[in-house]
Amino acid sequence: MIAAGERWPDGSLRPALEDLLGAGALVSDLYAQGAGPMSIEAAAAKAAYEGTADLTRAIAACASGRQLAATGFVEDVAIATEEDVCTVVPIRDGDGAFAPG
């Protein structure tokens, strides 16, 4: 699990809340299914996700959410924070393309 972040316009690293919470959501689900042990980094991401009462509001208020809203993509924030709505997982093939898994 890697919460990678992005770059600010000056090239410096900008930690991305959405990456941390997304990783935390996956870790939380995997842990609930019996996976483990988890690293301290995974535990921190899990705690951040589980401690966020309003995921959509948190993502909308972070730097990426504000950037999306400013460029006319407010709906994308809500879509990005939906949970357990997909029935397939994309799988990357040998050519770098994604297909339903």
ABEGO torsion letter per residue (X at the ends): XBBAEBBBAAGBBBBBAAAAAAAAAAAAAAAAAGBOBBBAAAAAAAAAAAABABAAAAAAABAAAAAAAAAGAAAAAAAAABBGABABBBBBBAAGBBBBX
